[in-house]
Amino acid sequence: MKITRKHTFDFTIIILIFALTGLTTVYVSSLITDIFVLKKWSLPYILVYIFLIVPVYHLLLLGYAFLFRRFDFFLGYIKKIKSKV
C-alpha cells in the first residue's frame, strides 16, 4: 500500500481522536472518583471505573469522532471491540 497524503492525514486525525479521548477520560475519571470519594484501587473504585468510566470513554470517543467526521470508523471499532468481549 502506497502511503499518500490522504492516508497520513486520516491516520493523524484518528490518533488525535484517541489522544483527546484519553485525556478527557482521565480528567472525567478523576472528577467521578472525587465525587464518590473513592480510594484508588479499592473494590468500589474498580467497580465504578468498569461500570461508569469505560462507557464514558466510548461516548467520548464517539463524540470526538463525530466532531472530526470519523464517526463510522469509530462506531465500527467499538462494535468490533464489544463483539470480542
C-alpha positions in Angstrom: 0.0 0.0 0.0 1.4 3.3 -1.0 1.3 6.0 1.7 -0.3 9.1 0.4 -1.1 12.5 2.0 -4.8 11.4 2.5 -3.8 8.3 4.4 -1.3 10.2 6.5 -4.0 12.9 7.3 -6.6 10.2 8.2 -4.1 8.4 10.4 -3.2 11.7 12.1 -6.9 12.5 12.8 -7.5 9.0 14.2 -4.5 9.3 16.6 -5.7 12.8 17.6 -9.1 11.5 18.4 -7.7 8.7 20.6 -5.4 11.2 22.3 -8.2 13.7 23.0 -10.5 10.9 24.3 -7.8 9.6 26.6 -7.0 13.0 28.0 -10.7 13.8 28.6 -11.3 10.4 30.1 -8.5 10.9 32.7 -10.0 14.3 33.6 -13.6 12.9 33.8 -12.5 9.9 35.8 -10.7 12.0 38.4 -13.9 14.1 38.8 -16.1 11.0 39.1 -13.8 9.4 41.7 -13.6 12.6 43.6 -17.4 12.9 43.7 -17.7 9.4 45.1 -14.7 9.9 47.4 -13.1 6.6 46.3 -9.7 5.4 47.3 -7.6 4.3 44.3 -7.6 0.6 43.6 -10.2 -0.3 46.2 -13.1 -2.5 45.1 -15.6 0.3 44.8 -13.1 2.3 42.7 -12.6 -0.6 40.3 -16.4 -1.2 40.0 -17.1 2.5 39.4 -14.2 2.5 36.8 -15.6 -0.5 35.0 -19.3 0.5 35.0 -19.0 4.3 34.7 -15.7 5.3 33.2 -15.5 2.7 30.4 -18.9 3.7 28.9 -17.9 7.3 29.3 -14.7 6.6 27.3 -16.8 5.1 24.5 -19.2 8.0 24.5 -16.3 10.5 24.4 -14.7 8.5 21.6 -17.9 8.7 19.5 -18.3 12.3 20.4 -14.8 13.3 19.2 -15.2 11.0 16.2 -18.4 12.9 15.3 -16.7 16.2 15.6 -13.8 15.1 13.3 -16.2 13.3 10.9 -14.8 9.8 11.6 -18.0 8.5 13.3 -18.5 5.5 11.1 -14.9 4.3 11.6 -15.0 4.5 15.4 -18.5 3.1 15.6 -17.2 0.0 13.7 -14.2 0.0 16.0 -16.3 0.0 19.2 -18.6 -2.7 17.8 -15.6 -4.9 16.9 -14.2 -4.5 20.5 -17.6 -5.3 22.1 -18.0 -8.4 19.9 -14.7 -9.7 21.3 -15.8 -9.2 24.9 
